């Protein structure tokens, strides 16, 4: 997969592209990434990328021309029909569903805004998709772009040492993850759930599924409204509801 990142601060991505899962994907050439700094596409000696907003107000607005030239340069390097994605708090919420939808794409161009905003004419003419990573405002689009990059990279074949880690991820079936445990077996007075020590794979799977459903019901019940439940899930949910009822 090819990723083009349009950013005023490409150095922010150094650690991400060197370390961890994403770094391994880059080193293994599962992913290739290129950066396009709008300042490199300015025509004045001050390399100006922003200006005051029409109508007044606080902050500065990113200019159309440097961003436009950066996108054109990225498109020349990108696979055919690569979409341009603006990281924006006004965008649709980025989710596991979108990870699944775009993990097989040949490429993405991620635009990282800065300052008070981006000239709307650039968005209207050059942006195909707007994604938000949450209902809050950050200083720029770089951190959201890193979130998108990492989430997608995990699902590219060969990125994870054990691809079952991606298949078994939380949110893939609209549930949160089940609790995890490792050694020591006893910590203070808290012991590992006996189902995990049983050696019975069926019992382990049932316990984990029950805990995933229970955690989702307690913390994010709205996620369950998108699910179609099988017989075992319905049975486990009935058990969970029974446990929650007072004696």
C-alpha positions as CSV (number, residue, x, y, z in Angstrom):
1,X,0.0,0.0,0.0
2,X,1.2,3.5,-0.8
3,X,0.6,6.5,1.5
4,X,1.1,10.1,0.7
5,X,1.0,12.6,3.6
6,X,0.6,16.3,3.0
7,X,1.9,18.0,6.1
8,X,3.9,21.0,7.2
9,X,5.6,18.9,9.8
10,X,6.9,15.6,8.2
11,X,9.4,15.1,11.0
12,X,6.5,14.4,13.4
13,X,6.2,11.0,11.6
14,X,9.7,9.9,12.2
15,X,9.0,7.7,15.2
16,X,5.9,6.2,13.7
17,X,7.6,5.2,10.5
18,X,10.6,3.6,12.4
19,X,9.0,1.9,15.4
20,X,6.5,-0.8,16.2
21,X,4.0,-2.4,13.8
22,X,4.0,0.5,11.3
23,X,7.8,0.7,11.3
24,X,7.9,-3.1,10.5
25,X,5.5,-2.6,7.6
26,X,7.6,0.1,6.1
27,X,10.9,-1.8,6.6
28,X,9.3,-4.9,5.0
29,X,8.0,-2.7,2.1
30,X,4.4,-3.8,2.8
31,X,3.8,0.0,3.1
32,X,5.6,2.8,1.3
33,X,5.1,6.4,2.5
34,X,6.0,9.7,1.0
35,X,5.6,13.2,2.4
36,X,4.7,16.4,0.6
37,X,5.3,19.7,2.5
38,X,3.1,22.5,1.2
39,X,5.9,24.9,1.9
40,X,7.9,23.2,-0.8
41,X,5.2,24.2,-3.3
42,X,5.0,28.0,-2.5
43,X,6.3,30.7,-4.9
44,X,7.3,33.5,-2.5
45,X,10.6,33.8,-0.7
46,X,8.9,33.5,2.7
47,X,7.3,30.2,1.7
48,X,3.9,31.4,2.9
49,X,1.2,28.8,3.4
50,X,-1.4,30.7,5.3
51,X,-3.1,34.1,5.4
52,X,-5.7,36.1,7.3
53,X,-9.3,35.0,7.1
54,X,-11.8,37.0,5.0
55,X,-14.5,38.3,7.4
56,X,-12.0,38.6,10.2
57,X,-11.6,36.4,13.2
58,X,-8.8,34.7,15.2
59,X,-6.1,32.6,13.6
60,X,-4.9,32.0,10.1
61,X,-6.2,30.0,7.2
62,X,-4.2,27.6,5.0
63,X,-4.0,28.9,1.4
64,X,-5.3,27.0,-1.6
65,X,-2.4,27.1,-4.0
66,X,0.4,25.4,-1.9
67,X,-2.0,22.6,-0.8
68,X,-3.3,22.2,-4.4
69,X,0.3,21.9,-5.8
70,X,1.2,19.4,-3.0
71,X,-1.9,17.2,-3.9
72,X,-1.0,17.3,-7.6
73,X,2.5,16.2,-6.8
74,X,1.2,13.4,-4.6
75,X,-1.3,12.3,-7.3
76,X,1.6,12.0,-9.7
77,X,3.3,9.5,-7.3
78,X,0.2,7.7,-6.2
79,X,-1.5,4.7,-7.7
80,X,-4.4,5.5,-10.0
81,X,-7.6,6.7,-8.4
82,X,-6.1,7.2,-5.0
83,X,-8.5,9.2,-2.8
84,X,-7.6,12.4,-1.1
85,X,-8.5,12.3,2.6
86,X,-8.7,15.4,4.8
87,X,-8.2,14.8,8.5
88,X,-10.9,17.1,10.0
89,X,-13.1,17.4,13.1
90,X,-15.9,18.1,10.6
91,X,-15.5,14.7,8.9
92,X,-17.2,11.3,9.4
93,X,-15.9,9.4,12.4
94,X,-13.1,7.1,11.4
95,X,-14.0,3.5,12.6
96,X,-13.1,-0.1,12.2
97,X,-15.7,-0.3,9.4
98,X,-13.7,2.2,7.4
99,X,-10.4,0.3,8.2
100,X,-12.0,-2.8,6.6
101,X,-13.3,-0.8,3.7
102,X,-9.9,0.9,2.8
103,X,-7.3,-1.7,3.9
104,X,-7.3,-3.2,0.3
105,X,-6.9,0.2,-1.3
106,X,-3.8,0.7,-3.4
107,X,-3.1,4.0,-1.8
108,X,-4.4,7.0,0.3
109,X,-3.4,10.7,0.3
110,X,-3.8,12.1,3.8
111,X,-4.0,15.9,4.2
112,X,-3.1,17.3,7.6
113,X,-4.5,20.7,8.2
114,X,-3.1,23.3,10.5
115,X,-3.9,26.8,11.9
116,X,-7.5,27.8,12.1
117,X,-8.6,25.9,9.1
118,X,-8.2,25.3,5.3
119,X,-9.6,27.5,2.6
120,X,-13.0,25.8,1.7
121,X,-12.2,26.0,-2.0
122,X,-9.4,23.5,-1.6
123,X,-11.8,21.1,0.2
124,X,-14.5,21.5,-2.5
125,X,-12.2,20.8,-5.4
126,X,-9.6,18.4,-4.1
127,X,-10.8,16.4,-1.1
128,X,-12.7,13.2,-1.7
129,X,-13.2,12.1,2.0
130,X,-13.1,13.8,5.4
131,X,-12.4,11.7,8.5
132,X,-12.4,12.7,12.2
133,X,-10.9,10.6,15.0
134,X,-13.2,12.1,17.6
135,X,-15.3,15.0,18.8
136,X,-12.5,17.2,19.9
137,X,-10.1,19.7,18.3
138,X,-6.3,19.1,17.9
139,X,-3.6,21.4,16.8
140,X,-3.4,19.7,13.4
141,X,-4.1,16.7,11.3
142,X,-0.8,14.9,11.9
143,X,-1.9,12.9,14.9
144,X,-5.2,11.8,13.4
145,X,-3.3,10.8,10.2
146,X,-1.0,8.6,12.3
147,X,-4.1,6.9,13.9
148,X,-5.5,6.2,10.4
149,X,-2.1,4.9,9.1
150,X,-1.6,2.6,12.1
151,X,-5.1,1.2,12.1
152,X,-5.0,0.3,8.4
153,X,-1.4,-1.0,8.6
154,X,-2.3,-3.6,11.2
155,X,-4.6,-5.3,8.6
156,X,-2.2,-5.5,5.7
157,X,-1.0,-9.1,5.2
158,X,2.5,-9.6,6.7
159,X,2.4,-6.6,9.0
160,X,1.7,-8.5,12.3
161,X,3.8,-11.4,13.4
162,X,0.6,-13.4,14.0
163,X,-2.1,-12.4,11.5
164,X,-4.7,-13.9,13.9
165,X,-4.0,-10.8,16.1
166,X,-5.8,-8.8,13.4
167,X,-8.5,-11.3,12.8
168,X,-9.3,-11.5,16.5
169,X,-9.3,-7.7,17.1
170,X,-11.9,-5.9,19.1
171,X,-14.5,-3.9,17.1
172,X,-14.3,-6.3,14.1
173,X,-17.6,-7.8,15.2
174,X,-18.8,-4.7,17.0
175,X,-17.7,-5.9,20.5
176,X,-15.0,-4.6,22.8
177,X,-12.1,-6.9,23.6
178,X,-12.2,-9.5,26.3
179,X,-9.8,-9.1,29.3
180,X,-6.3,-10.4,29.0
181,X,-4.1,-12.1,31.6
182,X,-0.5,-13.4,31.8
183,X,1.9,-14.6,34.6
184,X,2.0,-14.6,37.5
185,X,-1.1,-16.7,38.1
186,X,-1.9,-14.9,41.4
187,X,-1.4,-11.2,42.0
188,X,-2.2,-10.2,45.6
189,X,-5.5,-11.9,46.1
190,X,-6.7,-11.8,42.5
191,X,-6.4,-15.0,40.5
192,X,-6.6,-15.9,36.8
193,X,-10.1,-16.9,35.8
194,X,-10.2,-20.7,36.1
195,X,-11.6,-21.1,32.5
196,X,-8.3,-19.8,31.2
197,X,-6.4,-22.5,33.1
198,X,-8.6,-25.4,32.1
199,X,-6.8,-26.3,28.9
200,X,-10.2,-26.7,27.3
201,X,-10.2,-24.5,24.2
202,X,-14.0,-24.5,23.9
203,X,-14.3,-23.3,27.5
204,X,-11.7,-20.6,26.9
205,X,-13.5,-19.4,23.8
206,X,-16.8,-19.3,25.5
207,X,-15.4,-17.4,28.5
208,X,-13.7,-14.8,26.3
209,X,-16.9,-14.3,24.2
210,X,-19.0,-13.9,27.3
211,X,-16.6,-11.3,28.7
212,X,-16.5,-9.4,25.4
213,X,-20.2,-9.2,25.3
214,X,-20.5,-8.3,29.0
215,X,-17.8,-5.5,28.6
216,X,-19.5,-4.1,25.5
217,X,-23.0,-4.2,27.2
218,X,-21.6,-2.4,30.3
219,X,-19.4,0.2,28.5
220,X,-20.6,0.6,24.9
221,X,-24.1,-0.9,24.6
222,X,-24.8,1.1,21.4
223,X,-22.3,-1.1,19.6
224,X,-24.5,-4.2,20.1
225,X,-27.4,-2.6,18.2
226,X,-25.5,-3.3,14.9
227,X,-25.0,-7.0,15.6
228,X,-26.8,-10.1,14.5
229,X,-26.6,-12.6,17.4
230,X,-26.2,-16.3,16.9
231,X,-27.6,-18.9,19.3
232,X,-24.5,-18.9,21.5
233,X,-24.4,-15.1,21.8
234,X,-28.1,-15.0,22.8
235,X,-27.5,-17.7,25.4
236,X,-24.5,-15.8,26.8
237,X,-26.4,-12.5,26.9
238,X,-29.2,-14.1,28.8
239,X,-26.7,-15.3,31.3
240,X,-25.2,-11.8,31.6
241,X,-28.6,-10.2,32.1
242,X,-29.5,-12.9,34.7
243,X,-26.3,-12.1,36.6
244,X,-27.1,-8.4,36.7
245,X,-30.6,-8.9,38.2
246,X,-30.8,-8.5,42.0
247,X,-31.4,-11.6,44.2
